Amino acid sequence: QVHLAESRGGLVQAAGALRPSCSASGRTFSGYSMGWFRQAPVNQRKFVASITRSGMGTYYGDSAKGRFTISRDNAKKSVLLQMNSLKPEDTAVYFCAARDVAVSMHSDEYDYWGQGTQVSVSS
């Protein structure tokens, strides 16, 4: 089992940047594929980005392509989401998630979730 905790969300103006972080504890972190999802009020949880266990493969949702970068540090048991050129429509609670098989873009295929961190972008 792995426990996840997100941090470093926040409030930023449009065109600004944030870098939420996800810290893991528990079993071997390098054995988990990791993903970031987001959920705005009254919306479904949507895929943002995912990264393979080695960190060599990354995948992005359409809204994140060209603006967001996912990375991981297996030694530090952490996953980062660098978000640049933020827009008001990026406002949501951002969650990190883990699964102990191949990376996925589907939230229902992840086994472990953090509590989320709020990201708010003002116009």
C-alpha positions as CSV (number, residue, x, y, z in Angstrom):
1,Q,0.0,0.0,0.0
2,V,1.1,3.6,-0.6
3,H,-0.1,6.8,1.0
4,L,-0.1,10.0,-1.1
5,A,-0.2,13.6,0.0
6,E,-0.4,16.6,-2.4
7,S,0.9,20.0,-1.6
8,R,1.9,23.4,-3.1
9,G,-1.3,24.2,-4.9
10,G,-2.3,27.8,-4.5
11,L,-3.7,31.0,-6.1
12,V,-2.0,32.5,-9.1
13,Q,-2.9,35.0,-11.8
14,A,-3.5,33.9,-15.4
15,A,-0.3,33.2,-17.3
16,G,1.4,32.4,-14.1
17,A,2.9,29.1,-12.9
18,L,2.5,26.6,-10.1
19,R,4.2,23.3,-9.3
20,P,2.1,21.0,-7.1
21,S,3.9,18.2,-5.5
22,C,2.9,14.7,-4.4
23,S,4.8,12.8,-1.7
24,A,4.4,9.1,-1.1
25,S,5.1,6.8,1.8
26,G,4.7,3.1,2.3
27,R,5.8,0.5,-0.2
28,T,8.4,0.9,-2.9
29,F,7.5,4.0,-4.7
30,S,9.3,3.0,-7.9
31,G,6.8,0.2,-8.3
32,Y,3.9,2.5,-9.0
33,S,2.8,4.3,-12.1
34,M,1.6,7.8,-11.1
35,G,-1.0,10.1,-12.5
36,W,-2.4,13.6,-11.9
37,F,-6.1,14.3,-12.2
38,R,-8.2,17.3,-11.6
39,Q,-11.8,18.0,-10.6
40,A,-13.6,21.3,-10.8
41,P,-17.0,21.8,-9.0
42,V,-19.8,19.8,-10.6
43,N,-17.4,18.2,-13.0
44,Q,-16.0,14.7,-13.3
45,R,-12.5,14.0,-12.4
46,K,-10.3,14.5,-15.5
47,F,-7.0,13.2,-16.6
48,V,-4.1,15.7,-16.5
49,A,-0.9,13.7,-16.8
50,S,0.7,10.4,-16.0
51,I,4.2,8.9,-15.8
52,T,5.6,5.4,-15.9
53,R,7.3,3.7,-13.1
54,S,10.8,4.5,-14.5
55,G,9.9,8.1,-15.4
56,M,10.8,7.5,-19.0
57,G,7.3,7.7,-20.3
58,T,4.9,10.6,-19.9
59,Y,1.4,11.2,-21.1
60,Y,-0.8,14.3,-21.1
61,G,-4.4,15.2,-21.5
62,D,-5.3,17.7,-24.2
63,S,-5.6,20.5,-21.7
64,A,-2.1,19.9,-20.4
65,K,-0.2,19.4,-23.6
66,G,2.5,22.0,-24.2
67,R,1.9,23.7,-20.8
68,F,2.3,21.1,-18.1
69,T,5.2,18.7,-17.3
70,I,5.0,15.7,-15.0
71,S,8.2,14.3,-13.4
72,R,9.1,12.0,-10.6
73,D,12.0,11.4,-8.3
74,N,11.9,7.8,-7.1
75,A,14.6,8.4,-4.5
76,K,12.6,11.2,-2.9
77,K,9.3,9.3,-3.5
78,S,7.7,12.4,-5.1
79,V,5.9,13.4,-8.3
80,L,5.8,17.0,-9.5
81,L,3.5,18.7,-11.9
82,Q,5.0,21.8,-13.4
83,M,2.1,24.0,-14.7
84,N,2.9,27.0,-16.9
85,S,0.8,29.5,-18.7
86,L,-2.1,28.8,-16.4
87,K,-5.6,29.8,-17.4
88,P,-8.7,30.4,-15.3
89,E,-10.2,27.1,-16.6
90,D,-7.3,25.2,-14.9
91,T,-8.9,26.0,-11.6
92,A,-9.7,22.7,-9.8
93,V,-8.6,20.4,-7.1
94,Y,-5.6,18.5,-8.3
95,F,-5.2,14.9,-7.2
96,C,-2.3,12.5,-7.5
97,A,-2.9,8.8,-7.9
98,A,-0.9,5.6,-8.0
99,R,-1.4,2.1,-9.5
100,D,1.0,-0.8,-9.4
101,V,0.7,-1.8,-13.0
102,A,1.1,0.0,-16.3
103,V,0.3,3.7,-16.5
104,S,-3.3,4.7,-17.4
105,M,-5.3,7.8,-18.3
106,H,-8.4,6.5,-16.6
107,S,-9.1,7.5,-13.0
108,D,-11.1,4.3,-12.2
109,E,-7.9,2.3,-12.8
110,Y,-5.9,3.9,-10.1
111,D,-5.9,2.3,-6.6
112,Y,-4.5,5.0,-4.3
113,W,-5.4,8.7,-4.1
114,G,-4.3,11.7,-2.2
115,Q,-6.6,14.2,-0.6
116,G,-6.0,16.8,-3.3
117,T,-4.6,20.3,-3.5
118,Q,-6.6,23.4,-4.6
119,V,-5.3,25.3,-7.6
120,S,-7.0,28.6,-8.4
121,V,-6.2,30.8,-11.4
122,S,-7.6,34.3,-11.5
123,S,-8.2,36.3,-14.7
